[in-house]
Protein backbone atom coordinates (compact mmCIF):
# COMPACT_ATOMS: atom_id res chain seq x y z
CA UNK A 1 0.00 0.00 0.00
CA UNK A 2 1.41 3.41 -1.01
CA UNK A 3 1.75 5.96 1.76
CA UNK A 4 0.00 9.28 1.32
CA UNK A 5 2.42 12.11 0.58
CA UNK A 6 2.50 15.05 2.95
CA UNK A 7 1.62 18.23 1.04
CA UNK A 8 1.46 21.92 1.88
CA UNK A 9 -2.28 21.47 2.43
CA UNK A 10 -1.76 18.67 4.98
CA UNK A 11 -2.23 19.68 8.59
CA UNK A 12 0.52 19.18 11.13
CA UNK A 13 -1.57 16.47 12.77
CA UNK A 14 -2.04 14.68 9.43
CA UNK A 15 1.72 14.76 8.91
CA UNK A 16 2.31 13.28 12.35
CA UNK A 17 -0.16 10.50 11.59
CA UNK A 18 1.26 9.81 8.11
CA UNK A 19 4.92 9.64 9.11
CA UNK A 20 6.02 8.73 12.64
CA UNK A 21 9.31 10.58 12.04
CA UNK A 22 7.50 13.88 11.41
CA UNK A 23 7.88 15.01 15.03
CA UNK A 24 11.68 14.77 14.69
CA UNK A 25 11.54 16.67 11.41
CA UNK A 26 9.43 19.46 12.90
CA UNK A 27 11.80 19.68 15.89
CA UNK A 28 14.81 19.90 13.56
CA UNK A 29 13.17 22.92 11.90
CA UNK A 30 12.51 24.56 15.30
CA UNK A 31 8.81 23.73 15.48
CA UNK A 32 8.24 22.36 18.97
CA UNK A 33 4.56 23.09 19.68
CA UNK A 34 3.14 19.99 18.02
CA UNK A 35 0.51 19.31 20.65
CA UNK A 36 -0.94 22.81 20.80
CA UNK A 37 -4.45 23.55 19.58
CA UNK A 38 -3.25 25.49 16.53
CA UNK A 39 -1.21 22.50 15.30
CA UNK A 40 -4.31 20.38 14.91
CA UNK A 41 -5.73 22.66 12.21
CA UNK A 42 -2.68 24.49 10.86
CA UNK A 43 -1.44 23.42 7.44
CA UNK A 44 2.21 22.72 6.69
CA UNK A 45 2.27 25.82 4.50
CA UNK A 46 0.81 28.04 7.26
CA UNK A 47 3.29 26.64 9.79
CA UNK A 48 6.24 27.18 7.45
CA UNK A 49 5.21 30.79 6.88
CA UNK A 50 4.63 31.43 10.59
CA UNK A 51 8.04 30.00 11.50
CA UNK A 52 9.97 31.44 8.54
CA UNK A 53 10.86 27.97 7.24
CA UNK A 54 11.40 27.24 3.52
CA UNK A 55 8.28 25.26 2.56
CA UNK A 56 9.92 23.01 -0.03
CA UNK A 57 12.71 22.01 2.38
CA UNK A 58 10.20 21.16 5.09
CA UNK A 59 8.03 19.12 2.72
CA UNK A 60 11.04 17.23 1.37
CA UNK A 61 12.13 16.33 4.90
CA UNK A 62 8.62 15.31 5.96
CA UNK A 63 8.25 13.00 2.97
CA UNK A 64 11.52 11.15 3.55
CA UNK A 65 11.11 7.58 4.78
CA UNK A 66 13.71 8.04 7.50
CA UNK A 67 14.99 11.11 9.29
CA UNK A 68 18.61 12.09 9.04
CA UNK A 69 20.46 12.05 12.31
Secondary structure, 3 states (H helix, E strand, C coil): CCCCCCCCCCEHHHHHHHCCCHHHHHHHCCCCCCCCHHHHHCEHHHHHHHHCCCHHHHHHHHCCCCCCC
